[in-house]
Amino acid sequence: MTQRREIITKITKAAKSSGMEFTERREGARHTLYDLDGIMIPIPRHRDIPEKTTRDIYIEAEEKLGKGWWRK
Protein backbone atom coordinates (compact mmCIF):
# COMPACT_ATOMS: atom_id res chain seq x y z
CA MET A 1 0.00 0.00 0.00
CA THR A 2 1.16 3.50 -0.85
CA GLN A 3 -0.09 6.61 0.84
CA ARG A 4 -2.02 9.01 -1.38
CA ARG A 5 0.10 12.00 -0.44
CA GLU A 6 3.28 10.12 -1.42
CA ILE A 7 1.91 9.57 -4.93
CA ILE A 8 0.92 13.22 -5.30
CA THR A 9 4.28 14.43 -3.97
CA LYS A 10 6.25 12.12 -6.28
CA ILE A 11 4.34 13.24 -9.38
CA THR A 12 4.55 16.89 -8.35
CA LYS A 13 8.34 16.75 -7.93
CA ALA A 14 8.83 14.90 -11.24
CA ALA A 15 6.59 17.36 -13.08
CA LYS A 16 8.35 20.36 -11.56
CA SER A 17 11.80 19.03 -12.50
CA SER A 18 10.53 18.51 -16.08
CA GLY A 19 9.09 22.03 -16.24
CA MET A 20 5.44 20.94 -16.16
CA GLU A 21 2.50 21.69 -13.93
CA PHE A 22 0.60 19.14 -11.87
CA THR A 23 -2.52 20.80 -10.52
CA GLU A 24 -5.77 19.71 -8.97
CA ARG A 25 -8.67 20.32 -11.35
CA ARG A 26 -11.78 19.06 -9.60
CA GLU A 27 -13.24 16.55 -7.21
CA GLY A 28 -15.11 13.56 -8.62
CA ALA A 29 -17.33 11.17 -6.69
CA ARG A 30 -14.46 9.00 -5.40
CA HIS A 31 -11.42 10.53 -7.08
CA THR A 32 -9.62 13.83 -7.33
CA LEU A 33 -8.79 14.73 -10.92
CA TYR A 34 -5.36 16.23 -11.49
CA ASP A 35 -4.04 17.85 -14.66
CA LEU A 36 -0.50 16.95 -15.69
CA ASP A 37 0.32 19.33 -18.54
CA GLY A 38 -2.91 18.48 -20.40
CA ILE A 39 -3.46 14.89 -19.21
CA MET A 40 -6.18 14.23 -16.65
CA ILE A 41 -5.04 11.77 -13.98
CA PRO A 42 -7.62 10.48 -11.46
CA ILE A 43 -6.26 9.67 -8.00
CA PRO A 44 -8.54 7.87 -5.53
CA ARG A 45 -9.40 9.67 -2.32
CA HIS A 46 -8.27 6.87 -0.03
CA ARG A 47 -5.46 7.20 2.48
CA ASP A 48 -3.79 3.97 1.35
CA ILE A 49 -3.79 3.03 -2.33
CA PRO A 50 -2.95 -0.53 -3.48
CA GLU A 51 0.34 -1.06 -5.32
CA LYS A 52 -1.35 -2.04 -8.59
CA THR A 53 -3.40 1.15 -8.60
CA THR A 54 -0.29 3.18 -7.75
CA ARG A 55 1.54 1.61 -10.68
CA ASP A 56 -1.42 2.35 -12.99
CA ILE A 57 -1.38 6.01 -11.93
CA TYR A 58 2.36 6.23 -12.63
CA ILE A 59 1.88 4.59 -16.03
CA GLU A 60 -0.75 7.22 -16.93
CA ALA A 61 1.85 9.91 -16.21
CA GLU A 62 4.46 8.22 -18.44
CA GLU A 63 3.13 10.00 -21.51
CA LYS A 64 4.47 13.31 -20.17
CA LEU A 65 7.18 12.26 -17.70
CA GLY A 66 8.80 9.47 -19.74
CA LYS A 67 8.85 5.70 -19.54
CA GLY A 68 9.68 4.36 -16.07
CA TRP A 69 10.05 7.86 -14.58
CA TRP A 70 9.07 6.70 -11.08
CA ARG A 71 11.90 4.13 -10.93
CA LYS A 72 14.68 6.68 -11.37
C-alpha positions in Angstrom: 0.0 0.0 0.0 1.2 3.5 -0.8 -0.1 6.6 0.8 -2.0 9.0 -1.4 0.1 12.0 -0.4 3.3 10.1 -1.4 1.9 9.6 -4.9 0.9 13.2 -5.3 4.3 14.4 -4.0 6.2 12.1 -6.3 4.3 13.2 -9.4 4.5 16.9 -8.4 8.3 16.7 -7.9 8.8 14.9 -11.2 6.6 17.4 -13.1 8.4 20.4 -11.6 11.8 19.0 -12.5 10.5 18.5 -16.1 9.1 22.0 -16.2 5.4 20.9 -16.2 2.5 21.7 -13.9 0.6 19.1 -11.9 -2.5 20.8 -10.5 -5.8 19.7 -9.0 -8.7 20.3 -11.4 -11.8 19.1 -9.6 -13.2 16.5 -7.2 -15.1 13.6 -8.6 -17.3 11.2 -6.7 -14.5 9.0 -5.4 -11.4 10.5 -7.1 -9.6 13.8 -7.3 -8.8 14.7 -10.9 -5.4 16.2 -11.5 -4.0 17.8 -14.7 -0.5 17.0 -15.7 0.3 19.3 -18.5 -2.9 18.5 -20.4 -3.5 14.9 -19.2 -6.2 14.2 -16.6 -5.0 11.8 -14.0 -7.6 10.5 -11.5 -6.3 9.7 -8.0 -8.5 7.9 -5.5 -9.4 9.7 -2.3 -8.3 6.9 0.0 -5.5 7.2 2.5 -3.8 4.0 1.3 -3.8 3.0 -2.3 -3.0 -0.5 -3.5 0.3 -1.1 -5.3 -1.4 -2.0 -8.6 -3.4 1.2 -8.6 -0.3 3.2 -7.8 1.5 1.6 -10.7 -1.4 2.3 -13.0 -1.4 6.0 -11.9 2.4 6.2 -12.6 1.9 4.6 -16.0 -0.7 7.2 -16.9 1.9 9.9 -16.2 4.5 8.2 -18.4 3.1 10.0 -21.5 4.5 13.3 -20.2 7.2 12.3 -17.7 8.8 9.5 -19.7 8.9 5.7 -19.5 9.7 4.4 -16.1 10.0 7.9 -14.6 9.1 6.7 -11.1 11.9 4.1 -10.9 14.7 6.7 -11.4 
